[in-house]
Amino acid sequence: MANVEHGGPGNAFGTGGPGTPTTRIGAVRVALWLIAAVLAVRQAAVVLRTPKGERLIDLETWIGPDGVLHVNGSFYDADKFTGTPFAGLVLKPFSRAAEQALGWGWTFGTLILVVILGLVAARALPQPVSRRTSLLAAPVAICLLMLSLPVRNTLYLGQTSIFPVLLVLLGCFAVRGERASGVLIGIGAALQPTLLLFAALFWFTGRRRATASTGATFLAITALAWAAMPHDSWTYWIHHIAGAGLGASPAGLANQSLHGALLRFGLEGPLEIGLYVALGAVVVWFGLRRAVRYAKDGQLLLAVAITGCVAVAVSPTTWQHQLLWVLLAVVGRAGKKQSDRYMWPVAVVLVSTLPAKMMLPNMPVVEPIRDNVVLIAALAAATVVPFLSRTDPRYQEPVPTDYARPAPARFSWVPLLPFWRRVTTRPNLLLELLLIRVGYSAYQQARLAATGGTNSGGRATAEHHGEQVHAIEQFLRIDIEHWVNHAVVKVSWLEEFFNFYYTSFHFVVPLTVLGVLYVRRPADYRWARSALGFATLLALVGFWLYPLAPPRLMPELGFIDTVHGVQDFTQPDYGTLTALTNQYAAMPSLHFGWSLWCGVVIVMLAPKWWMKALGLLHPLCTVAAIVATGNHWVLDAVGGAAVVGAGFGIGYLLAGPRVGKNLRVATGAEPVSDAQPVTGAGQVTDAGQVTGPKPVIDMTKGSAKDRTPS
């Protein structure tokens, strides 16, 4: 609603018939609100359907029948309550409520707070924003919050961490007057002491009354709690140094603070404390300086998120449910190129919504990063990510991406669906690596889930399908697997070669091809990568719909497992991957499918004949290896070829033919800034797109022409 003038006089939402940008935005908005509602219902159902004793664990520990707030004496005697004494005073009245009613009320109350948090955050976006952004920001924010790990963890544990974040946002963006802002943030600091950093943010941005109000409110509430519970207050503030020694071990992975990271690195004692204090001071210095700069630049929500990330890093303990500040940092704009603009928001969303093991592989060399990935994101937001100033010309108008001009279909009988334009520039490397890793992790999880999460779950069905495939091959007279398998076993060097080829080249060759294309042929990289992604998605559908036992797992057919040796099918042992892979994901064969993809790409793009020959040789060696080792049927390879062909076909339908040399034309026809008008090149729609003729540069003639692509 910030830019209602874009819709024309007399109508804040604009007018237009079906298919107009206004109609499309309205449909997307409705869909996003429905998704947000579904996510909220799902989160509530997950919590409330969990058996009693496994849900709302922290809440039950505090105010359940045997909770620490029921007993006489100190809250901190059992070392289970980690909140401030004021938090104990606030929660103690809830201990008289019935458990069932409290569970429902607490869950739905938390969901309502999350919705309010999303609405306030959407309203606080730095101006100017387009009408599209203003309409879609709230449902998008609520969806992201519902999916985030901090909110899910808060709902599951029955925690209170939404309250401090919401109080800060309400104090900064909802209430009027500096004193009222300070009161709300002072209450938040009484619940989570590190929020006192916001008093410093107010001070250095000239809001001195808010600073004084924050400090006074915090001191008054803390004094009130001290008067009511002097022993508990002494225990929390003095004995445990503001609660630093309470709760679970601070060295655990759940503690994403500098203190926890240093303990995980093996430091302890005075050395660890001194280093923690020194690093914390540096983070506070740099983080607050950046927050003040962005607040004065008009990006107050970003400044608040940066200050929250500083609080996350320097707090002695920062549990998962206290990490919402990292997600709020998604509003920062980093990168002057359009292709780089997505890197930061995608990384933040993935860090905030996915477990660390999906972000990075389970390898010792990356364990320090994987175990502290949320802390690293918070430190990056607070100290190093170069967020753009609103005065930077690239804040609203990033360097546009080059697109190939539209091309007709090669075959008149194949309709094209121009879902996206073909980009000719190189994508952001970090973003590509991140998406490839997350995509492969999701592929692994979906593949394993096809049999219910265990290899034994789908054994009977998979073996039945194996009998079907074997019967079909016998009918077609292509059942050569048994003969090839036993023939190779008789030649030891050949068996070792195929075992090595099967286990080694499946990932190495595709990654090498992608790497070479990324460096040397960026437009072709996008084409090839899209085809590989579509083929893999189609293969997942096959794994799900038709679990299939490979020949080596058919107990009565006499195949020899050359890679893993003889197996007890009731308790198989495939090394460290036994519980992590679906051994019945054989149809289609992605071993052969990915190798065929490599062969097609190399044959089409390699400049030398011997390179093309090697490209053809790889899928031939792969199909021989998968059959010889007993890992696939011949028809599995046919299925692999089918999904690869379909992957290239889907890419062709959605984007048109591969970008050839004669089509690599820089148009600069990037969607323009929502807040900037366009002159001389058509009109700007409400969706931020340019309509009408666009300038297209014809590289073959060296001139610019005003064309309307067909």
C-alpha positions in Angstrom: 0.0 0.0 0.0 3.1 2.3 0.1 2.9 3.0 -3.6 -0.9 3.1 -4.3 -0.3 5.9 -6.9 1.1 3.2 -9.2 -2.4 1.9 -9.6 -3.8 5.1 -11.0 -6.3 7.6 -9.4 -9.4 6.4 -7.7 -8.3 2.8 -7.3 -5.6 1.7 -5.0 -5.4 -1.8 -6.5 -5.6 -0.8 -10.1 -8.0 -2.2 -12.7 -7.7 -4.8 -15.4 -9.1 -7.9 -16.8 -8.0 -11.4 -16.5 -4.3 -11.9 -17.2 -3.3 -8.3 -16.3 -0.4 -7.8 -13.8 -2.9 -6.6 -11.2 -4.9 -9.8 -11.5 -1.8 -11.9 -11.4 -0.6 -10.2 -8.3 -3.9 -10.6 -6.6 -4.0 -14.3 -7.4 -0.4 -14.8 -6.1 -1.3 -12.9 -2.9 -4.3 -15.1 -2.3 -2.2 -18.2 -2.9 0.5 -17.0 -0.5 -2.1 -16.3 2.3 -3.5 -19.8 1.8 0.0 -21.3 2.0 0.6 -19.3 5.2 -2.7 -20.6 6.7 -1.8 -24.2 5.7 1.6 -23.8 7.3 0.1 -22.5 10.5 -2.4 -25.3 10.7 0.3 -27.8 10.0 2.6 -26.4 12.7 -0.2 -26.5 15.3 -1.2 -30.1 14.3 2.4 -31.3 14.5 2.7 -30.0 18.1 -0.7 -31.0 19.4 -0.6 -34.5 17.8 2.7 -35.2 19.5 2.2 -37.4 22.6 2.1 -35.7 26.0 5.6 -35.7 27.5 7.2 -35.2 24.1 5.7 -31.8 23.2 6.0 -28.4 24.9 9.0 -29.9 26.8 10.3 -26.7 28.2 6.9 -25.3 29.1 6.0 -28.5 30.9 9.3 -28.4 32.7 8.5 -24.9 34.0 4.8 -24.8 34.7 3.6 -28.5 34.5 2.4 -30.4 37.5 5.9 -31.1 38.6 7.4 -27.9 37.1 10.0 -25.8 38.7 7.6 -22.9 39.0 5.2 -25.0 41.2 7.8 -25.8 43.9 8.7 -23.7 46.8 12.1 -22.3 46.8 14.4 -21.1 44.1 13.5 -21.4 40.4 17.1 -22.3 39.7 17.7 -25.1 42.1 16.9 -27.8 39.5 19.0 -26.0 36.8 16.0 -26.4 34.4 14.7 -22.8 34.3 17.0 -20.5 32.2 14.9 -17.4 32.1 15.3 -14.2 34.1 13.5 -13.9 37.5 11.1 -11.5 35.8 10.2 -14.2 33.2 9.5 -16.6 36.1 7.2 -14.0 37.7 5.3 -13.6 34.4 5.0 -17.4 33.8 4.1 -18.5 37.3 0.4 -17.6 37.0 0.1 -19.9 34.0 1.1 -22.9 36.3 -2.5 -22.9 37.6 -4.0 -23.6 34.1 -5.0 -27.1 33.1 -2.3 -28.8 31.0 -4.5 -29.6 28.0 -6.0 -26.1 27.8 -2.6 -24.5 28.3 -1.1 -26.6 25.5 -3.7 -25.5 23.0 -3.7 -21.9 24.2 0.1 -21.6 24.2 0.4 -23.1 20.7 -2.3 -20.9 19.1 -1.1 -17.9 21.0 2.4 -18.4 19.7 1.1 -18.7 16.2 -0.9 -15.4 16.6 2.3 -13.7 17.8 4.2 -15.1 14.7 1.5 -13.6 12.4 1.8 -10.2 14.2 5.5 -10.4 13.9 5.3 -11.0 10.1 2.8 -8.1 9.6 5.0 -5.7 11.6 8.2 -6.8 9.7 6.4 -6.4 6.3 5.3 -2.9 7.3 8.8 -1.9 8.3 10.5 -2.7 4.9 12.8 0.2 3.8 11.0 2.6 1.4 10.3 3.0 -1.4 8.7 -0.3 -2.2 6.6 -1.2 -5.1 2.9 -1.9 -4.9 3.7 -5.6 -5.7 6.1 -5.8 -2.8 3.8 -4.1 -0.4 1.0 -6.5 -1.2 3.1 -9.7 -1.1 5.5 -8.9 1.7 3.2 -9.8 4.6 2.2 -13.3 3.5 5.8 -14.0 2.3 7.1 -13.0 5.7 4.6 -15.1 7.6 5.4 -18.1 5.4 9.1 -17.8 6.0 8.5 -17.4 9.8 6.3 -20.5 9.9 9.0 -22.5 8.1 11.9 -21.2 10.1 13.7 -23.4 12.6 13.4 -20.9 15.4 9.6 -20.7 15.2 9.3 -24.5 14.8 11.6 -25.0 17.7 9.7 -22.5 19.8 6.4 -24.2 19.1 7.8 -27.7 19.8 9.5 -26.7 23.1 6.8 -24.2 24.3 9.4 -21.5 24.5 8.9 -17.7 24.9 11.5 -16.4 22.5 8.9 -14.8 20.1 8.0 -12.2 22.8 11.4 -10.3 23.0 11.7 -10.1 19.2 8.1 -8.9 18.8 8.5 -6.4 21.6 11.5 -4.9 19.9 9.8 -4.7 16.5 6.7 -3.1 18.1 8.8 -0.6 19.9 10.7 0.4 16.8 7.9 0.4 14.2 4.4 0.2 15.8 4.1 2.6 18.7 4.5 6.4 18.6 6.8 8.3 20.9 10.4 7.5 22.0 9.3 6.8 25.6 6.8 4.1 24.5 9.4 2.5 22.3 11.9 2.4 25.2 9.3 0.9 27.5 8.6 -2.1 25.2 12.3 -2.7 24.5 13.0 -2.4 28.2 10.5 -5.2 28.9 12.1 -7.3 26.2 15.5 -6.7 27.8 14.1 -7.8 31.1 13.2 -11.1 29.4 16.5 -11.3 27.3 19.2 -9.1 28.7 21.3 -8.8 25.6 18.5 -6.7 24.0 20.0 -3.8 26.0 22.1 -3.4 22.9 19.1 -1.6 21.3 19.5 1.1 23.9 23.0 1.8 22.4 21.4 1.8 18.9 18.9 4.4 20.0 21.6 6.6 21.6 23.8 6.7 18.6 20.9 7.5 16.3 19.8 10.5 18.4 16.9 8.9 20.2 18.1 9.7 23.6 14.7 9.6 25.3 14.2 6.0 24.0 17.5 5.1 25.4 16.6 6.5 28.8 13.2 4.9 28.8 14.7 1.5 27.9 17.2 1.6 30.7 14.7 2.9 33.2 12.1 0.2 32.3 14.7 -2.5 32.5 16.0 -1.4 35.9 12.6 -0.9 37.3 11.4 -4.4 36.3 14.6 -6.0 37.4 14.4 -4.2 40.8 10.8 -5.3 41.2 11.7 -8.9 40.5 14.7 -8.6 42.9 12.3 -7.3 45.6 9.9 -10.2 45.1 12.6 -12.9 44.7 15.9 -11.7 46.1 17.5 -15.2 46.3 16.5 -16.1 42.8 17.7 -12.7 41.5 21.1 -13.1 43.2 21.4 -16.6 41.8 20.6 -15.5 38.2 22.4 -12.1 38.0 25.4 -12.7 40.3 26.0 -16.4 40.8 25.3 -17.4 37.2 26.4 -14.1 35.7 23.1 -13.2 34.0 22.2 -16.8 33.5 25.3 -17.8 31.6 25.7 -21.1 33.6 22.1 -22.2 33.4 20.6 -24.9 31.3 22.2 -27.4 28.9 26.0 -27.5 28.3 27.0 -24.3 26.5 29.4 -26.4 24.4 26.5 -28.1 22.7 25.7 -27.5 19.0 22.4 -25.9 20.0 24.3 -22.9 21.5 25.0 -20.7 18.4 27.0 -18.0 20.2 30.7 -17.1 20.2 31.0 -18.6 23.7 29.6 -21.9 22.5 31.8 -21.9 19.3 35.0 -21.3 21.4 34.1 -24.2 23.7 33.5 -26.5 20.8 36.9 -25.6 19.5 38.4 -27.0 22.7 39.2 -23.8 24.5 38.3 -23.4 28.2 39.2 -21.6 31.3 40.6 -18.0 31.4 41.9 -18.2 27.9 38.4 -19.0 26.5 36.8 -16.3 28.6 39.3 -13.6 27.6 39.0 -14.5 23.9 35.2 -14.5 24.2 35.2 -11.1 25.8 37.6 -9.6 23.2 35.8 -11.1 20.2 32.5 -10.0 21.7 33.7 -6.4 22.1 34.9 -6.4 18.4 31.6 -7.7 17.2 29.6 -5.2 19.2 31.8 -2.3 17.9 31.6 -3.2 14.3 28.0 -4.4 14.4 26.6 -1.3 16.2 28.5 1.0 13.8 27.0 -0.7 10.9 23.5 -0.7 12.5 23.7 3.0 13.1 24.9 3.7 9.6 22.0 1.8 8.1 19.5 3.3 10.5 20.6 6.8 9.4 20.3 5.6 5.8 16.6 4.9 6.3 16.9 1.1 6.6 15.8 0.8 10.2 14.6 -2.8 9.9 18.0 -3.8 8.6 19.6 -1.9 11.5 17.4 -3.7 14.0 18.2 -7.1 12.4 22.0 -6.3 12.6 21.7 -5.4 16.2 19.8 -8.6 16.9 22.5 -10.6 15.2 25.1 -8.9 17.4 23.0 -9.9 20.4 22.9 -13.5 19.1 26.7 -13.6 18.7 27.7 -12.1 22.1 25.2 -13.7 24.3 26.7 -16.4 26.5 24.0 -18.9 25.3 21.9 -18.5 22.2 19.6 -21.4 21.6 17.9 -22.3 18.3 14.6 -20.7 19.3 16.4 -17.4 19.8 17.8 -17.0 16.3 14.9 -15.1 14.5 17.2 -12.1 14.1 19.2 -13.9 11.4 16.0 -14.4 9.3 15.1 -10.7 9.7 18.5 -9.8 8.1 17.1 -11.1 4.8 15.9 -7.5 4.1 19.4 -6.3 3.3 20.4 -5.8 -0.3 23.9 -7.0 -1.2 25.4 -7.2 -4.6 25.4 -4.6 -7.4 24.7 -7.2 -10.1 21.2 -8.6 -10.6 22.7 -12.1 -10.6 24.3 -11.5 -7.3 21.3 -9.9 -5.6 19.7 -13.3 -4.7 22.8 -14.7 -2.9 22.2 -13.2 0.5 18.4 -13.7 0.8 18.7 -17.3 -0.4 21.5 -18.1 2.0 19.7 -16.6 5.0 16.4 -18.4 4.2 18.3 -21.7 3.8 20.3 -21.2 7.0 17.1 -20.3 8.9 14.9 -23.1 7.6 17.1 -26.1 7.0 19.3 -28.2 9.4 23.0 -27.6 9.1 23.6 -31.2 7.8 21.7 -30.2 4.7 23.8 -27.2 4.1 27.2 -28.9 4.3 28.3 -32.5 3.9 29.2 -34.8 6.8 33.0 -34.3 6.3 35.5 -33.6 9.0 37.1 -30.7 7.1 33.8 -28.7 7.1 32.6 -29.6 10.6 33.7 -26.3 12.1 31.6 -24.4 9.6 28.6 -26.8 9.7 28.5 -26.8 13.5 28.4 -23.0 13.6 26.6 -22.2 10.4 23.9 -20.0 12.0 26.5 -18.2 14.1 28.5 -17.5 11.0 25.4 -16.1 9.3 24.8 -13.8 12.3 28.4 -12.6 12.3 28.3 -12.1 8.6 25.2 -10.0 8.8 26.5 -8.0 11.7 30.1 -7.3 10.5 31.0 -8.1 6.9 28.1 -8.4 4.4 28.3 -5.2 2.2 24.7 -4.2 2.3 24.0 -1.4 -0.2 23.1 2.1 1.0 19.8 3.6 -0.4 21.9 6.4 -1.9 23.8 3.9 -4.0 22.5 4.0 -7.6 22.6 0.2 -7.7 20.3 -0.1 -4.7 17.2 0.3 -7.0 18.8 -0.5 -10.3 21.3 -3.4 -10.2 23.5 -4.1 -13.2 21.1 -5.9 -15.5 21.5 -9.5 -16.6 22.1 -10.3 -20.3 19.5 -12.4 -22.0 19.5 -14.1 -25.3 16.9 -12.8 -27.7 13.9 -15.1 -28.3 14.3 -17.8 -30.9 11.6 -19.9 -32.7 11.2 -23.6 -32.1 13.4 -25.8 -34.3 10.3 -28.0 -34.9 7.0 -26.5 -35.8 5.1 -29.3 -34.1 6.8 -28.6 -30.7 5.1 -25.8 -28.8 7.3 -23.6 -26.7 6.3 -22.3 -23.3 8.6 -19.3 -22.6 8.5 -19.7 -18.9 11.8 -18.0 -18.4 14.3 -16.1 -20.5 17.7 -17.6 -21.3 20.5 -15.9 -19.4 23.9 -15.7 -21.1 25.9 -14.5 -18.1 27.6 -16.6 -15.4 25.5 -17.2 -12.2 26.8 -16.4 -8.7 29.2 -19.2 -7.8 28.5 -19.3 -4.1 24.7 -19.4 -4.8 25.2 -22.2 -7.3 27.3 -24.3 -4.8 24.8 -23.7 -2.1 21.8 -24.7 -4.2 23.6 -27.8 -5.6 24.4 -28.9 -2.1 20.9 -28.3 -0.7 19.4 -29.8 -3.8 21.5 -33.0 -3.5 20.7 -33.3 0.2 17.0 -33.0 -0.5 17.4 -35.6 -3.3 19.0 -38.0 -0.8 16.2 -37.4 1.8 13.4 -37.9 -0.8 15.1 -41.0 -2.2 15.3 -42.6 1.2 11.8 -41.5 2.1 10.5 -43.5 -0.9 10.7 -46.7 1.2 9.5 -45.2 4.5 13.0 -44.1 5.6 14.5 -47.6 5.9 15.9 -50.1 3.4 13.8 -52.8 4.9 10.6 -50.8 4.6 10.1 -51.5 0.9 11.9 -54.8 0.5 8.9 -57.0 -0.4 7.6 -54.5 -3.0 11.0 -53.9 -4.5 11.7 -57.6 -4.9 8.3 -58.1 -6.5 9.1 -55.3 -9.0 12.5 -56.9 -9.6 10.8 -60.1 -10.6 8.6 -58.1 -13.0 11.6 -56.4 -14.6 13.5 -59.7 -14.9 10.5 -61.3 -16.6 10.2 -58.5 -19.1 13.9 -58.8 -19.9 13.6 -62.5 -20.4 10.7 -61.9 -22.8 12.7 -59.3 -24.7 15.8 -61.6 -24.5 18.0 -58.9 -23.0 18.5 -60.6 -19.6 22.3 -60.5 -19.8 23.0 -59.3 -16.3 23.7 -62.7 -14.7 26.1 -63.8 -17.5 28.0 -60.4 -17.5 28.2 -60.4 -13.7 29.7 -63.9 -13.4 31.9 -63.4 -16.4 33.5 -60.3 -14.9 34.0 -61.9 -11.5 36.2 -64.5 -13.1 38.6 -61.8 -14.3 39.9 -60.1 -11.1 41.4 -57.0 -12.8 38.2 -56.4 -14.7 36.1 -56.8 -11.6 38.3 -54.3 -9.7 38.1 -51.8 -12.7 34.3 -51.9 -12.8 34.1 -51.6 -9.0 36.3 -48.6 -9.1 34.5 -47.0 -12.1 31.1 -47.6 -10.4 32.1 -46.0 -7.1 34.3 -43.2 -8.3 33.1 -41.6 -11.5 29.4 -41.1 -10.7 30.0 -37.7 -9.1 33.4 -36.8 -10.4 32.6 -36.6 -14.1 29.3 -34.6 -13.8 30.8 -32.1 -11.3 33.9 -31.7 -13.6 31.6 -31.0 -16.6 29.6 -28.5 -14.7 32.8 -26.8 -13.4 34.3 -26.5 -16.9 31.0 -25.2 -18.3 30.7 -22.6 -15.5 34.2 -21.2 -16.3 34.2 -21.5 -20.0 30.6 -21.6 -21.3 28.3 -19.8 -18.8 25.2 -19.8 -21.1 25.7 -23.5 -21.8 26.2 -24.2 -18.1 22.7 -22.9 -17.3 21.2 -25.0 -20.1 23.0 -28.2 -19.0 22.5 -27.6 -15.3 18.7 -27.2 -15.9 18.5 -30.4 -17.9 20.3 -32.3 -15.2 18.1 -30.9 -12.5 14.9 -31.8 -14.4 16.2 -35.3 -15.0 17.0 -35.9 -11.4 13.5 -34.7 -10.3 11.9 -37.1 -12.7 14.1 -39.9 -11.4 12.9 -39.2 -7.9 9.3 -39.7 -9.1 10.4 -43.1 -10.5 12.1 -44.0 -7.2 8.9 -43.1 -5.3 6.4 -44.8 -7.6 8.4 -47.9 -8.5 10.9 -49.1 -5.8 13.0 -51.8 -7.5 15.5 -54.2 -6.1 18.7 -54.3 -8.2 20.0 -57.8 -9.3 22.4 -58.0 -6.4 19.5 -57.7 -3.9 17.5 -60.5 -5.6 18.3 -63.4 -3.2 17.2 -66.3 -5.5 18.8 -65.2 -8.8 22.4 -65.9 -7.8 24.0 -62.5 -8.5 27.3 -61.5 -6.9 27.6 -58.1 -5.2 31.1 -57.3 -6.4 31.2 -53.9 -4.5 29.8 -54.8 -1.1 30.3 -58.6 -1.0 27.9 -61.2 0.3 25.0 -59.6 2.3 22.5 -60.7 4.9 19.4 -59.1 3.3 17.7 -58.8 6.7 20.6 -56.8 8.1 22.6 -55.4 5.1 25.9 -53.6 5.6 26.8 -51.0 2.9 29.3 -49.1 5.0 28.6 -45.6 6.4 25.7 -45.2 3.9 23.7 -48.1 5.1 21.1 -46.0 6.9 21.4 -43.0 4.6 20.7 -44.4 1.1 17.8 -46.2 -0.5 19.2 -49.4 -2.0 15.9 -49.9 -3.9 16.2 -46.7 -5.9 17.2 -48.5 -9.1 14.6 -47.5 -11.6 15.7 -45.3 -13.4 19.4 -45.6 -13.1 20.9 -42.2 -12.4 24.4 -43.8 -12.6 23.7 -44.2 -16.3 21.4 -41.2 -16.6 24.0 -38.8 -15.3 26.8 -40.4 -17.4 24.6 -40.1 -20.5 24.0 -36.4 -19.7 27.7 -35.9 -19.5 28.1 -37.7 -22.9 25.5 -35.6 -24.6 26.9 -32.3 -23.2 30.5 -33.2 -24.1 29.5 -34.3 -27.6 27.5 -31.2 -28.3 30.0 -28.7 -26.9 33.5 -30.2 -27.0 35.8 -28.6 -29.7 38.0 -31.6 -30.3 37.0 -35.0 -31.8 38.9 -36.9 -29.1 37.0 -35.1 -26.4 33.7 -36.1 -28.1 35.0 -39.7 -28.2 35.7 -39.6 -24.5 32.3 -38.2 -23.9 30.7 -41.1 -25.7 33.0 -43.6 -23.9 31.8 -42.6 -20.4 28.2 -43.7 -20.7 29.3 -46.9 -22.4 31.7 -47.7 -19.5 29.0 -46.8 -17.0 26.4 -49.1 -18.4 28.9 -51.9 -18.4 29.9 -51.2 -14.8 26.3 -51.0 -13.4 25.4 -54.3 -15.1 28.7 -56.1 -14.3 28.6 -55.2 -10.6 25.0 -56.3 -10.3 23.7 -52.9 -9.3 21.2 -52.4 -12.2 19.1 -54.1 -14.7 19.4 -53.2 -18.4 16.0 -51.7 -18.3 17.2 -49.4 -15.5 19.6 -47.8 -18.0 16.7 -47.4 -20.5 14.8 -45.6 -17.7 17.9 -43.4 -17.0 18.1 -42.5 -20.7 14.4 -41.6 -20.7 14.6 -39.2 -17.8 17.7 -37.5 -19.3 15.9 -37.1 -22.6 12.9 -35.7 -20.8 15.1 -33.3 -18.8 16.5 -31.8 -22.0 13.0 -31.7 -23.4 11.5 -29.9 -20.5 14.3 -27.3 -20.6 13.6 -26.9 -24.3 9.9 -26.4 -23.8 10.4 -23.8 -21.0 13.2 -21.8 -22.4 13.6 -22.6 -26.1 16.6 -23.9 -27.9 20.1 -23.8 -26.4 21.7 -20.5 -26.7 24.0 -20.7 -29.7 26.7 -18.3 -30.7 24.4 -16.4 -33.0 21.8 -16.0 -30.3 24.1 -14.6 -27.5 22.8 -11.1 -27.6 22.9 -8.8 -24.7 19.5 -7.2 -24.3 19.8 -5.6 -20.9 16.1 -6.3 -20.6 16.2 -7.0 -16.9 13.0 -6.2 -15.0 13.4 -2.6 -14.0 13.3 -1.2 -10.6 9.9 -1.0 -9.0 10.4 2.6 -8.0 11.9 3.9 -11.2 10.1 4.9 -14.4 11.3 3.8 -17.8 11.5 6.2 -20.7 11.9 5.4 -24.3 11.5 1.6 -23.9 7.8 1.1 -23.2 5.9 1.3 -19.9 6.4 -0.2 -16.5 3.6 -2.4 -15.3 2.6 -2.9 -11.6 4.6 -6.2 -11.7 7.8 -4.3 -12.5 8.1 -5.5 -16.1 8.7 -3.4 -19.2 5.9 -3.6 -21.8 6.1 -2.6 -25.4 9.2 -2.7 -27.6 12.6 -3.3 -25.9 15.9 -2.4 -27.4 17.7 -5.4 -28.7 21.3 -5.3 -29.8 22.1 -7.4 -32.9 25.7 -8.5 -32.5 25.8 -9.8 -36.0 25.2 -6.3 -37.5 26.6 -4.2 -34.7 23.5 -1.9 -34.4 20.7 -1.3 -32.0 17.2 -1.8 -33.3 13.8 -1.3 -31.7 12.2 -4.7 -32.1 9.3 -6.5 -30.6 10.4 -10.2 -30.2 8.0 -12.6 -31.6 
